[in-house]
Amino acid sequence: MYKILLTALLIAFFAGCSAPKPKTPPTWYTSPPQDFNYFYAVGAADEEIKARNIAILSLRELLAKEMITAFDDPNHRLGALDKNEKAQLAQSAKHIANTLSMRNVELDKSEEYDGYTLVLVKIARKSIFDAINKASQNKFEILESKYKALESKKAIEQYSELANLLDEYHTLASSAQLKESSISTYRADKEFSLLKSIKERYEALRSNISFYVLSDANSIAFITTIKDAITKTGLEISKKPKSKEALTLLMSSITEQSMDYSFMKSKTLITFKVYDLQKNEIASRQHTIIGKSRKSYLDAKIQSAKSLQSIIHKMGIFNILGLEEKK
């Protein structure tokens, strides 16, 4: 009995030793390579082309992560970034990564495993750098030129133009970061310094500029529309000047009423005048706004206020007030 049991154990032991070991996925799939020349990503699917497309999606996610992780650094050269700004930068980073051309992606390895095709793709870091640099370099040069040209302008004019310059702040910041992440020897100090200066100048002006809004009796219907438009730019409405950059806006208007077929028509010529703290007129502009109603002339004037909202949306409040050139 003992010999039979021993024999069975020996047979089981040698059978276990001779059994084929289960196949494992390749190390390049479980731990994609990293080097200074390429970005790598892997994918798996039932067909190679599908696996390659999945790998490209992973590659895009990797590029976005490179940028987002860098912006999480508390010592980033853009300065202290709050939660909202990081979120906007992350959104911009994802957009850049998702729209970047991947025509230079190469298939590095491919292997069948457990009914799937595993692939490893790569794209040259310099290729990423060149593509981003081509798309952003000219924009940075124009941005720098426009920023320097602001020095001789009034504070409110600077604020208006800085708001426009900041339209691409997050995109350009993400572009600069991806260039730096792609080539280890590249430093985006100049780009980050420019963007930081623009943002800080904008924030400083926003803290100092305020508007005191006055109107004649005929313009009262439009005063709320104007105040709302100003506050949407980030500036404060205040009777008390916040600094020497405080401004006063005076609104005056003349309204004509007439019938237009079955509609009551309100046609208003409204004049905006902006004064600095020393009561010097620094801007002036006129606009004609029209409203119609079947109810009353008062309602027609209310409709003209809505018409003013549409004009502001199209032209911008600073353009409406004469504080920037007509678009």
Phi, psi and chi 1 to 4 in degrees:
 res  aa     phi    psi   chi1   chi2   chi3   chi4
   1 MET       -  -42.5 -177.5   66.9 -178.0      -
   2 TYR   -63.5  -42.4  172.3   77.1      -      -
   3 LYS   -65.4  -38.3  -71.2 -177.2  178.4 -179.4
   4 ILE   -64.0  -42.8  -65.7  172.5      -      -
   5 LEU   -65.4  -42.6  179.8   59.9      -      -
   6 LEU   -62.9  -42.4  179.8   60.5      -      -
   7 THR   -62.1  -41.5  -59.0      -      -      -
   8 ALA   -63.9  -39.4      -      -      -      -
   9 LEU   -66.5  -40.6  -71.4  172.6      -      -
  10 LEU   -65.9  -40.9  -71.8  172.6      -      -
  11 ILE   -62.8  -43.9  -69.4  171.9      -      -
  12 ALA   -63.8  -38.9      -      -      -      -
  13 PHE   -64.7  -49.8  173.2   76.7      -      -
  14 PHE   -68.4  -31.3  -74.7  112.2      -      -
  15 ALA   -66.2  -39.8      -      -      -      -
  16 GLY   -66.0  -36.8      -      -      -      -
  17 CYS   -68.6  -33.5  -69.4      -      -      -
  18 SER   -87.7  -10.3   60.0      -      -      -
  19 ALA   -68.3  140.2      -      -      -      -
  20 PRO   -66.2  137.0   24.2  -33.9      -      -
  21 LYS   -74.2  144.6  -65.2 -179.9  179.3  178.8
  22 PRO   -62.3  139.3   22.8  -33.7      -      -
  23 LYS   -71.4  141.2 -172.2  177.1  179.6 -178.3
  24 THR  -114.8  151.8   57.7      -      -      -
  25 PRO   -64.4  152.6   22.8  -32.7      -      -
  26 PRO   -64.4  151.8   23.2  -33.8      -      -
  27 THR   -64.6  -30.2   54.2      -      -      -
  28 TRP   -66.6  -19.9   55.0 -102.1      -      -
  29 TYR   -86.7  -44.4 -178.7   80.9      -      -
  30 THR   -75.8  -28.7   54.7      -      -      -
  31 SER  -136.8   81.3  -59.8      -      -      -
  32 PRO   -55.3  142.6  -24.4   34.5      -      -
  33 PRO   -64.7  158.7   22.0  -32.3      -      -
  34 GLN  -135.8  131.3  -63.7 -179.0   10.4      -
  35 ASP  -153.7 -179.6   60.2   46.8      -      -
  36 PHE   -84.5   -4.2  -66.3  112.6      -      -
  37 ASN  -105.1  -27.4  -63.6  -45.2      -      -
  38 TYR  -137.6  154.5  -66.4   93.3      -      -
  39 PHE   -97.6  137.0  -74.5  111.4      -      -
  40 TYR  -120.0  153.4  -66.4   89.1      -      -
  41 ALA  -156.2  156.4      -      -      -      -
  42 VAL  -121.4  161.4  -63.9      -      -      -
  43 GLY  -153.2  158.1      -      -      -      -
  44 ALA  -141.7  135.8      -      -      -      -
  45 ALA  -164.0  177.2      -      -      -      -
  46 ASP   -78.8  -10.2   55.0   -1.2      -      -
  47 GLU  -134.3  150.1  -64.9  178.3    8.2      -
  48 GLU   -62.9  -41.1 -174.7  176.5  -74.9      -
  49 ILE   -63.7  -38.2 -173.8   64.8      -      -
  50 LYS   -66.7  -42.9  -68.7 -179.2 -178.7  179.1
  51 ALA   -62.1  -38.0      -      -      -      -
  52 ARG   -66.1  -42.3 -175.8  177.1 -177.1  -84.1
  53 ASN   -64.0  -38.4  -70.9  -23.6      -      -
  54 ILE   -65.1  -39.6  -69.5  171.5      -      -
  55 ALA   -64.7  -37.4      -      -      -      -
  56 ILE   -65.7  -38.9  -70.3  174.3      -      -
  57 LEU   -61.5  -41.1  -72.8  176.4      -      -
  58 SER   -64.8  -35.6  -63.7      -      -      -
  59 LEU   -63.9  -42.2 -168.8   58.0      -      -
  60 ARG   -63.5  -41.2  -66.4 -173.1 -173.2  -79.7
  61 GLU   -62.9  -37.1  -69.4  174.2   -0.4      -
  62 LEU   -63.6  -44.1  171.0   64.9      -      -
  63 LEU   -64.4  -41.9  -64.1  178.5      -      -
  64 ALA   -62.6  -42.0      -      -      -      -
  65 LYS   -63.6  -37.6 -174.3  178.4  179.0 -179.5
  66 GLU   -56.6  -44.8  -71.1  -83.4  -19.4      -
  67 MET   -71.6  -47.4  -68.1  177.7  -91.0      -
  68 ILE   -62.2  -42.6  -66.2  169.3      -      -
  69 THR   -61.1  -41.0  -59.0      -      -      -
  70 ALA   -62.9  -39.8      -      -      -      -
  71 PHE   -70.5  -18.3  -69.5  132.6      -      -
  72 ASP   -76.3  -12.0  -79.4  -26.1      -      -
  73 ASP   -66.4  120.0 -175.5  -13.2      -      -
  74 PRO   -62.3  -17.3   21.9  -32.6      -      -
  75 ASN  -104.7   23.8  -61.6  -46.1      -      -
  76 HIS   -61.7  147.9 -163.4  -78.8      -      -
  77 ARG   -70.8   -8.6  -81.1  153.0  -68.3  160.3
  78 LEU   -76.8  -10.5  -76.3  177.2      -      -
  79 GLY    98.8 -171.9      -      -      -      -
  80 ALA   -67.1  124.4      -      -      -      -
  81 LEU  -109.8  123.8  -57.5  173.5      -      -
  82 ASP   -81.0  175.1   59.6   28.6      -      -
  83 LYS   -59.0  -42.8 -174.9  177.0  179.9 -179.4
  84 ASN   -65.4  -42.0  179.8   59.2      -      -
  85 GLU   -67.8  -38.5 -167.1  162.0    7.0      -
  86 LYS   -62.2  -38.7  -75.8 -178.0 -178.3  179.7
  87 ALA   -64.3  -41.1      -      -      -      -
  88 GLN   -68.3  -38.8  -68.5 -177.8   68.6      -
  89 LEU   -66.1  -38.3  -73.8  166.2      -      -
  90 ALA   -63.7  -41.6      -      -      -      -
  91 GLN   -62.6  -41.8 -175.9  177.7    0.3      -
  92 SER   -66.2  -41.3 -144.8      -      -      -
  93 ALA   -61.5  -42.8      -      -      -      -
  94 LYS   -65.5  -38.3  -69.2  174.7 -177.6  177.3
  95 HIS   -64.3  -43.9  176.7   73.8      -      -
  96 ILE   -62.4  -47.1  -71.3  174.9      -      -
  97 ALA   -62.7  -37.1      -      -      -      -
  98 ASN   -79.0  -17.8  -70.6  -25.4      -      -
  99 THR  -108.3   -4.1   55.8      -      -      -
 100 LEU   -67.9  136.0 -166.9   64.9      -      -
 101 SER   -63.8  135.4  172.0      -      -      -
 102 MET  -116.5   24.7  -71.7  -69.8  167.0      -
 103 ARG   -69.8  -16.5   62.1 -176.6  177.1 -175.5
 104 ASN   -94.0    8.7  -67.5  -34.4      -      -
 105 VAL   -67.4  136.7  167.9      -      -      -
 106 GLU  -114.6  143.9  -58.2  174.2   43.5      -
 107 LEU   -85.1  114.7  178.5   62.7      -      -
 108 ASP   -91.2  -43.7 -168.7   62.5      -      -
 109 LYS  -145.7  154.2  -64.0 -178.8 -174.6  -62.6
 110 SER  -149.4  136.5  178.3      -      -      -
 111 GLU  -153.3  142.5 -176.5  174.9  -40.9      -
 112 GLU   -83.9  134.9  -62.1  -61.1  -42.5      -
 113 TYR  -151.0  120.5  172.0   75.5      -      -
 114 ASP    51.5   41.4 -162.6   24.2      -      -
 115 GLY    85.1    1.9      -      -      -      -
 116 TYR  -118.7  157.6  -71.0   91.1      -      -
 117 THR  -101.5  120.4  -61.0      -      -      -
 118 LEU   -98.4  136.1  -50.0 -177.4      -      -
 119 VAL  -132.1  153.5  -59.2      -      -      -
 120 LEU  -124.1  122.2  173.4   69.0      -      -
 121 VAL  -114.2  161.0  -59.8      -      -      -
 122 LYS  -147.5  155.1   64.4 -178.8 -178.1  179.9
 123 ILE  -139.8  136.7 -171.3  168.5      -      -
 124 ALA   -62.7  132.8      -      -      -      -
 125 ARG   -59.8  -37.7  -71.6  174.6  175.8  -94.3
 126 LYS   -64.9  -33.1 -171.0  175.8 -175.9  -55.1
 127 SER   -63.2  -42.6  173.8      -      -      -
 128 ILE   -64.1  -46.5  -63.2  -67.6      -      -
 129 PHE   -57.7  -48.6  177.8   91.8      -      -
 130 ASP   -62.4  -40.5  -70.2  -16.7      -      -
 131 ALA   -65.3  -44.6      -      -      -      -
 132 ILE   -68.7  -41.2  -65.8  -63.3      -      -
 133 ASN   -63.3  -40.2 -165.0   48.6      -      -
 134 LYS   -63.3  -37.9 -177.6  178.4  179.4 -179.5
 135 ALA   -78.9  -24.1      -      -      -      -
 136 SER  -113.9  -22.1   64.6      -      -      -
 137 GLN   -59.2  -47.2 -174.1  174.2   15.3      -
 138 ASN   -64.0  -36.7 -172.9   52.7      -      -
 139 LYS   -64.5  -39.3  -70.1 -178.1  179.0 -179.7
 140 PHE   -65.5  -40.2  -89.8  112.4      -      -
 141 GLU   -64.2  -42.8  -69.6  173.1   -3.4      -
 142 ILE   -65.8  -40.9  -66.9  173.1      -      -
 143 LEU   -60.6  -45.5 -169.6   70.0      -      -
 144 GLU   -63.6  -42.1 -175.6  175.4   28.1      -
 145 SER   -63.8  -45.3  175.7      -      -      -
 146 LYS   -66.8  -36.1  -72.2 -175.8  175.6 -179.6
 147 TYR   -65.9  -43.3 -177.6   53.2      -      -
 148 LYS   -64.8  -32.4  -72.0 -179.7  178.1  178.4
 149 ALA   -71.3  -11.9      -      -      -      -
 150 LEU   -77.7  -16.9  -64.8 -179.9      -      -
 151 GLU   -55.8  -34.1  -65.1  176.3    2.4      -
 152 SER   -90.7    1.6   60.5      -      -      -
 153 LYS   -96.9  160.2  -62.8 -169.8  176.2 -175.8
 154 LYS   -65.4  157.7  -63.3 -179.9  178.7   65.7
 155 ALA   -57.2  -45.2      -      -      -      -
 156 ILE   -67.4  -33.4 -174.4   60.8      -      -
 157 GLU   -68.2  -40.1  -66.5  174.3  -34.8      -
 158 GLN   -61.3  -44.7  -70.2 -172.3   37.3      -
 159 TYR   -60.8  -44.0 -176.5   79.9      -      -
 160 SER   -61.1  -45.3  172.5      -      -      -
 161 GLU   -74.8  -33.4  -65.6 -167.0   33.2      -
 162 LEU   -63.3  -36.4  -75.4  168.4      -      -
 163 ALA   -59.7  -39.3      -      -      -      -
 164 ASN   -70.3  -39.1  -66.5  -31.0      -      -
 165 LEU   -64.3  -29.6  -65.0 -175.5      -      -
 166 LEU   -81.0   -3.1  -74.5  171.1      -      -
 167 ASP   -56.3  -35.4  -78.2  -14.3      -      -
 168 GLU  -108.7   17.8  -69.9 -163.7  -83.5      -
 169 TYR   -53.9  -52.5  170.2   84.9      -      -
 170 HIS   -68.3  -37.1  -61.0   99.1      -      -
 171 THR   -66.4  -45.2  -62.1      -      -      -
 172 LEU   -69.5  -35.4  -69.4  176.6      -      -
 173 ALA   -64.4  -42.5      -      -      -      -
 174 SER   -66.9  -37.6  -62.7      -      -      -
 175 SER   -63.1  -45.2  -63.6      -      -      -
 176 ALA   -62.3  -40.2      -      -      -      -
 177 GLN   -66.9  -39.0 -173.1   57.9   61.3      -
 178 LEU   -68.1  -36.3 -175.1   53.5      -      -
 179 LYS   -60.9  -44.1  -73.4 -163.1  -65.4 -177.6
 180 GLU   -68.1  -37.0 -166.2  169.8   88.1      -
 181 SER   -71.1  -25.1  -61.6      -      -      -
 182 SER   -80.0  -41.7  -62.0      -      -      -
 183 ILE  -117.4  113.6  -55.5  -64.8      -      -
 184 SER   -63.4  -25.3   60.0      -      -      -
 185 THR   -88.3   -5.0   55.4      -      -      -
 186 TYR   -89.1  136.2 -179.5   79.0      -      -
 187 ARG  -119.4  126.8  -63.7  -73.5  -68.2  176.0
 188 ALA   -95.3   32.0      -      -      -      -
 189 ASP   -56.7  -43.7  -67.8  -14.3      -      -
 190 LYS   -63.5  -44.3 -176.0  178.2  179.5 -179.5
 191 GLU   -64.0  -47.0  -68.5   99.6  -45.6      -
 192 PHE   -65.5  -37.6  -71.0  136.8      -      -
 193 SER   -63.9  -42.0  176.9      -      -      -
 194 LEU   -63.4  -48.5  174.2   61.0      -      -
 195 LEU   -63.0  -40.5  -68.1  169.2      -      -
 196 LYS   -64.5  -42.0 -176.8 -179.5  178.1 -177.0
 197 SER   -63.1  -43.2  -65.7      -      -      -
 198 ILE   -62.3  -46.0  -68.2  173.3      -      -
 199 LYS   -63.9  -43.8 -171.0   71.0  176.6  -69.2
 200 GLU   -67.1  -38.3  -71.6  179.2  -16.1      -
 201 ARG   -65.7  -40.6  179.8   59.3  178.6  157.2
 202 TYR   -61.8  -46.4  174.1   81.3      -      -
 203 GLU   -65.1  -38.1  -64.4  -66.6  -14.3      -
 204 ALA   -64.9  -43.1      -      -      -      -
 205 LEU   -66.2  -39.6  -71.2  171.7      -      -
 206 ARG   -61.0  -33.2 -175.6  170.5   67.3  174.7
 207 SER   -74.8  -23.2  -61.9      -      -      -
 208 ASN  -102.0  -28.6  -70.6  -37.5      -      -
 209 ILE   -88.4  133.4  -61.0  173.2      -      -
 210 SER  -141.0  159.9   60.5      -      -      -
 211 PHE  -119.4  136.7  -86.4   88.1      -      -
 212 TYR  -110.4  117.2  179.3   28.5      -      -
 213 VAL  -104.3  124.3 -177.8      -      -      -
 214 LEU  -123.8  152.7  -62.2  169.4      -      -
 215 SER  -148.9  157.0   74.6      -      -      -
 216 ASP   -79.5  174.5   61.6    9.9      -      -
 217 ALA   -60.4  -37.0      -      -      -      -
 218 ASN   -71.0  -19.5 -168.1   60.7      -      -
 219 SER   -98.9    1.9  -55.0      -      -      -
 220 ILE   -57.5  -33.0  -69.6  175.2      -      -
 221 ALA   -63.3  -18.9      -      -      -      -
 222 PHE  -105.8   -7.4  -49.4  111.1      -      -
 223 ILE   -66.2  -39.1 -161.6  166.6      -      -
 224 THR   -64.5  -41.2  -60.8      -      -      -
 225 THR   -59.6  -43.5  -62.3      -      -      -
 226 ILE   -68.7  -43.9  -65.8  -60.9      -      -
 227 LYS   -61.7  -43.8  -76.1 -177.1  175.8 -179.8
 228 ASP   -61.0  -41.0  -72.8  -13.1      -      -
 229 ALA   -65.3  -37.9      -      -      -      -
 230 ILE   -67.9  -45.3  -69.2  172.3      -      -
 231 THR   -65.8  -27.6   55.4      -      -      -
 232 LYS   -67.9  -18.4  -76.4  179.9 -179.6  177.5
 233 THR   -81.5   -6.3   68.8      -      -      -
 234 GLY   101.2   -5.3      -      -      -      -
 235 LEU   -90.4  157.8  -62.0  179.7      -      -
 236 GLU  -100.7  144.3 -174.6  178.5  -25.2      -
 237 ILE   -94.3  121.3  -56.8  -63.7      -      -
 238 SER  -152.4  133.8  174.7      -      -      -
 239 LYS   -70.6  -33.8  -68.8 -177.7  179.8 -179.4
 240 LYS   -90.2  123.7 -175.4  178.3  179.9 -179.2
 241 PRO   -59.6  134.9  -22.1   33.4      -      -
 242 LYS   -82.0  -27.4  -65.0  177.4   66.5  176.5
 243 SER  -166.1 -173.2   74.3      -      -      -
 244 LYS   -68.0  -10.8   64.3  178.5 -177.6  178.4
 245 GLU   -91.9    7.3  -52.6  -61.8   -9.3      -
 246 ALA   -66.0  146.3      -      -      -      -
 247 LEU  -127.6  155.3  -59.0  170.8      -      -
 248 THR  -119.6  130.5  -62.8      -      -      -
 249 LEU  -109.6  123.2  169.3   61.3      -      -
 250 LEU  -110.9  125.8  177.1   60.5      -      -
 251 MET  -111.4  131.4  -58.6  164.6   50.9      -
 252 SER  -138.1  153.1   59.0      -      -      -
 253 SER  -157.0  160.0   61.9      -      -      -
 254 ILE  -127.6  130.6  -59.9  172.7      -      -
 255 THR  -117.1  134.7  -60.3      -      -      -
 256 GLU  -112.6  137.8  -64.6  178.3    1.2      -
 257 GLN  -114.9  138.4  -63.2  175.9  -18.2      -
 258 SER  -157.6  168.7   61.3      -      -      -
 259 MET   -97.1  136.8  -70.2  -62.3  -63.2      -
 260 ASP  -124.8   92.7 -173.4   -0.3      -      -
 261 TYR    57.4 -120.4  -64.4   99.9      -      -
 262 SER   -93.3    6.4   59.2      -      -      -
 263 PHE  -102.7  143.9  -70.7   92.2      -      -
 264 MET   -87.6  129.3  -79.1  165.3  -89.3      -
 265 LYS  -114.2  133.2  179.4  179.4  175.5 -178.8
 266 SER  -117.5  115.4  175.2      -      -      -
 267 LYS  -115.3  117.2 -179.6  179.3  179.5 -178.7
 268 THR  -120.4  128.6  -59.9      -      -      -
 269 LEU   -96.5  111.2  175.5   63.9      -      -
 270 ILE  -110.3  135.6 -175.3  166.9      -      -
 271 THR  -114.6  130.4  -59.3      -      -      -
 272 PHE  -110.3  130.8  -60.6  106.5      -      -
 273 LYS  -129.3  131.6  -69.4 -176.5 -179.5  -66.5
 274 VAL  -114.1  132.2 -178.6      -      -      -
 275 TYR  -122.2  146.9  -60.1   87.6      -      -
 276 ASP   -85.4 -175.6   62.2   18.6      -      -
 277 LEU   -66.0  -23.4 -160.7   58.0      -      -
 278 GLN   -89.9   10.2  -70.2   73.0   42.4      -
 279 LYS    66.4   25.5  -61.0 -176.8  179.5  179.5
 280 ASN   -85.9  132.6  -61.0  -49.8      -      -
 281 GLU   -73.0  123.3 -177.2 -179.3  -50.2      -
 282 ILE  -112.6  -11.1   63.5  170.6      -      -
 283 ALA  -160.9  150.2      -      -      -      -
 284 SER  -154.8  139.4  177.5      -      -      -
 285 ARG  -158.7  148.2 -171.2  155.2  -70.2  173.0
 286 GLN  -118.5  148.8  -69.7 -176.3  -34.4      -
 287 HIS  -142.4  145.2  -60.5  -86.8      -      -
 288 THR  -105.5  125.8  -61.9      -      -      -
 289 ILE  -125.0  144.1   50.9  177.6      -      -
 290 ILE  -128.5  139.4  -63.1  172.7      -      -
 291 GLY  -135.2  148.2      -      -      -      -
 292 LYS  -130.8  149.6  -64.6 -179.7 -178.8 -179.5
 293 SER  -156.2  149.5  172.4      -      -      -
 294 ARG   -89.9  -11.9  -67.1 -177.9 -175.3  -85.8
 295 LYS   -83.1  -59.5  -63.9  179.1 -178.5  178.9
 296 SER  -164.0  168.8   64.1      -      -      -
 297 TYR   -69.1  -32.7  -76.0  114.5      -      -
 298 LEU   -62.6  -44.9  176.4   59.6      -      -
 299 ASP   -65.2  -33.7 -173.0   59.1      -      -
 300 ALA   -63.7  -36.8      -      -      -      -
 301 LYS   -70.0  -36.3 -165.7  167.7 -175.0  177.9
 302 ILE   -62.7  -39.4  -67.6  171.7      -      -
 303 GLN   -66.5  -32.0  -63.6  -53.3  -45.6      -
 304 SER   -68.3  -30.2   65.7      -      -      -
 305 ALA   -65.0  -37.2      -      -      -      -
 306 LYS   -67.5  -34.5  -67.1 -178.3  179.4  179.1
 307 SER   -63.8  -37.8  176.0      -      -      -
 308 LEU   -63.1  -38.5  179.4   59.0      -      -
 309 GLN   -58.6  -43.0  -75.0 -179.1  -32.5      -
 310 SER   -64.2  -39.5  -61.1      -      -      -
 311 ILE   -65.8  -41.5  -64.2  171.7      -      -
 312 ILE   -63.4  -42.1  -67.9  171.7      -      -
 313 HIS   -60.6  -36.9  180.0   73.9      -      -
 314 LYS   -78.9  -42.2 -178.7  179.4  179.1  179.9
 315 MET   -99.5  -26.5  -61.8  174.9   60.7      -
 316 GLY    94.1  141.4      -      -      -      -
 317 ILE   -64.4  -36.7 -175.4   61.1      -      -
 318 PHE   -69.2  -32.5  -65.2  128.4      -      -
 319 ASN   -67.7  -43.6 -168.0  -29.3      -      -
 320 ILE   -58.2  -39.5  -71.2  -72.6      -      -
 321 LEU   -83.9   -5.6  -60.6 -179.6      -      -
 322 GLY    85.8   16.2      -      -      -      -
 323 LEU   -92.2   -0.8  -68.0  168.0      -      -
 324 GLU  -150.3  164.1   67.5  178.7   24.2      -
 325 GLU   -65.0  148.0  -65.1 -179.9    2.3      -
 326 LYS   -62.0  138.3  -67.1 -178.3  179.0  179.9
 327 LYS   -82.6      -  -63.1  179.6 -179.1  178.4
